Amino acid sequence: MAMTSTGVTATATFAGGCFWCIEEVFRQTPGVTKVVSGYTGGQKANPTYKQVCSGKTGHAEAVQITYDPAKVSYEKLLDVFWHAHDPTQLNRQGADVGTQYRSAIFTHSDAQKKAAEVSKAALTASGEKGGPVVTVIEPATKFYPAEDYHQEYYANNREQPYCRNVIQPKLKKLGLRE
């Protein structure tokens, strides 16, 4: 955990399909202070969007979140993650297909790993998702921020078809502002 002028912050990293979608969901989550879209979990240093889209880098599109644990727990972030995408889809989310769209939790501590494992087991046991949860849980590795035009994508491109047809319905379903 890090210290800021407002207190202690922590980091969480999630991959759940296109980073534009989960970025906006987490941007609207109370207690989250920063969300960065990027790439992680692969072998290539400093990958570009085009390289990651090729499916040959091993990276996933992901978001790295800075949050205030006094305002939002890691367990709550896990709950948001489970509901922000379909964790039963292997290497895809909707029309986005490839390992770069996999469902993954990249943990930054043993406590996060345990919380993620417990949360995944509970979700699986509940049957809520109607199928096996295929989300992988692995240690966080180097996170590479995506190009600037990917950051705060929804906020800057609300009228784009992808935003209107994919992100807006997701926000509405989750009870977040459009």
C-alpha positions in Angstrom: 0.0 0.0 0.0 1.1 3.5 -0.7 0.6 6.8 1.2 -0.9 9.9 -0.4 -1.9 13.2 1.0 -5.4 11.8 1.5 -4.2 8.6 3.2 -3.4 5.0 2.3 -4.1 3.6 -1.1 -3.9 0.1 -2.6 -3.7 -1.3 -6.1 -5.9 -3.9 -7.8 -5.6 -5.3 -11.3 -8.4 -6.9 -13.3 -8.9 -8.2 -16.9 -12.4 -8.7 -18.1 -12.7 -8.3 -21.8 -12.2 -4.9 -23.5 -10.6 -2.6 -21.0 -12.9 0.3 -22.1 -15.9 -1.4 -20.4 -14.4 -2.3 -17.1 -12.4 0.9 -16.9 -15.7 2.9 -16.8 -17.3 0.6 -14.3 -14.4 1.0 -11.9 -14.2 4.8 -12.6 -17.7 5.0 -11.2 -17.1 2.8 -8.2 -17.0 4.8 -4.9 -13.6 4.6 -3.2 -11.7 4.1 -6.5 -9.3 7.1 -7.0 -7.7 6.1 -10.3 -8.2 3.6 -13.2 -5.6 3.1 -15.9 -6.2 0.9 -18.9 -3.3 -1.2 -20.0 -1.7 -4.6 -20.7 -0.4 -7.2 -18.3 0.2 -10.9 -18.0 2.3 -11.4 -21.1 5.9 -11.6 -22.2 6.4 -8.6 -24.5 7.9 -5.5 -22.9 6.2 -2.2 -23.8 3.5 -3.7 -26.0 1.3 -1.6 -28.3 -2.5 -2.0 -28.7 -1.9 -3.5 -32.2 0.6 -6.0 -30.8 -1.7 -7.1 -28.0 -4.7 -7.4 -30.4 -2.6 -9.8 -32.5 -2.9 -12.3 -29.6 0.8 -13.0 -29.7 2.1 -11.1 -26.7 0.4 -13.1 -24.0 -0.9 -9.9 -22.5 -4.5 -9.2 -21.5 -6.3 -5.9 -21.8 -6.6 -4.9 -18.1 -7.2 -2.1 -15.7 -5.0 -1.2 -12.8 -7.0 0.5 -10.1 -5.8 2.7 -7.2 -8.3 2.7 -4.4 -8.8 3.8 -0.8 -9.3 0.7 1.3 -11.0 2.8 4.0 -13.7 3.5 1.5 -14.0 0.4 -0.6 -12.7 -3.1 0.2 -10.9 -5.4 -2.1 -13.8 -7.8 -1.7 -16.2 -5.2 -2.9 -13.9 -4.6 -6.0 -14.0 -8.3 -6.6 -17.8 -8.2 -6.5 -17.9 -5.3 -9.0 -15.5 -7.3 -11.2 -17.7 -10.4 -11.2 -20.7 -8.4 -12.2 -18.9 -6.2 -14.8 -18.2 -9.1 -17.2 -19.1 -12.7 -17.9 -16.4 -14.8 -16.1 -17.7 -18.0 -17.7 -16.5 -17.1 -21.1 -13.0 -18.4 -21.9 -10.8 -16.0 -23.8 -13.6 -13.8 -24.9 -16.3 -11.3 -23.9 -19.1 -11.1 -26.3 -17.8 -10.4 -29.8 -14.3 -9.7 -28.5 -12.4 -13.0 -28.9 -8.8 -13.9 -28.1 -6.6 -14.5 -25.1 -6.2 -10.7 -24.7 -9.8 -10.6 -23.6 -9.5 -13.3 -20.9 -11.0 -13.0 -17.5 -8.1 -12.6 -15.0 -7.4 -11.3 -11.5 -3.8 -10.2 -11.1 -3.0 -10.2 -7.4 -0.6 -7.8 -5.6 -0.4 -9.7 -2.3 -1.1 -13.0 -0.6 -4.2 -11.4 1.0 -5.5 -10.4 -2.4 -4.8 -13.9 -3.8 -6.7 -15.5 -0.9 -9.6 -13.1 -1.2 -9.8 -13.7 -5.0 -9.8 -17.5 -4.5 -12.5 -17.4 -1.8 -14.6 -15.0 -3.9 -14.3 -17.2 -7.0 -15.2 -20.3 -5.1 -18.3 -18.6 -3.6 -19.4 -17.4 -7.0 -18.9 -20.8 -8.5 -20.8 -22.5 -5.7 -23.7 -20.1 -6.0 -24.4 -21.1 -9.6 -25.3 -17.4 -10.2 -23.3 -17.3 -13.5 -24.9 -20.5 -14.9 -21.6 -22.2 -15.7 -18.1 -22.7 -14.6 -16.1 -19.6 -13.7 -13.0 -19.7 -15.9 -11.3 -16.6 -14.5 -7.6 -17.1 -13.8 -5.9 -15.8 -10.6 -2.2 -15.1 -11.0 0.4 -12.8 -9.4 0.6 -9.3 -10.9 3.5 -8.7 -13.2 4.6 -5.6 -15.0 1.6 -3.4 -16.0 2.0 -1.4 -19.2 -0.4 1.6 -19.5 -2.2 1.6 -22.8 -1.9 4.5 -25.3 -3.4 7.8 -24.2 -6.4 7.5 -26.5 -7.6 4.4 -24.5 -7.6 6.2 -21.2 -11.0 7.3 -20.0 -12.3 6.1 -23.3 -16.0 6.1 -22.5 -15.8 9.6 -20.9 -14.2 10.9 -24.1 -16.2 8.9 -26.7 -19.7 8.4 -25.3 -21.3 8.6 -28.8 -19.1 6.0 -30.4 -21.2 2.9 -31.4 -19.2 0.6 -29.1 -19.9 2.9 -26.2 -23.6 3.2 -26.9 -24.1 -0.5 -27.7 -21.8 -2.2 -25.2 -20.7 0.1 -22.4 -23.9 2.1 -21.8 -26.1 -1.0 -21.4 -23.5 -2.5 -19.0 -23.5 0.7 -16.9 -27.3 0.7 -16.8 -27.4 -3.0 -15.8 -25.1 -2.3 -12.9 -27.1 0.8 -11.8 -24.3 3.2 -12.7 -24.7 6.5 -14.4 -24.5 6.6 -18.2 
